[in-house]
Amino acid sequence: MAKRSKKYLDALKLVDRSKRYTLTEAVELAKKTSFVKFD
């Protein structure tokens, strides 16, 4: 099995898969859990 990065595992802890998020909550959560960095 592939090894997951530290940032991915940290982002995974923030998401509750059993909860339904509103649009604004989902966008905020997506911004918090974004682990890709571009210049």
URFEN-V236908 format. One record per pair of residues at least 24 apart in sequence whose ideal C-beta (glycine too) atoms are under 7 Angstrom apart, sorted by the first residue. I is the first residue (numbers start at 1). J is the second residue. D is the distance in whole Angstrom. If there is no record, write none. Layout:
# URFEN-V236908
I:J:D / I:J:D
This chain:
# URFEN-V236908
7:35:4 / 8:35:6 / 11:35:6
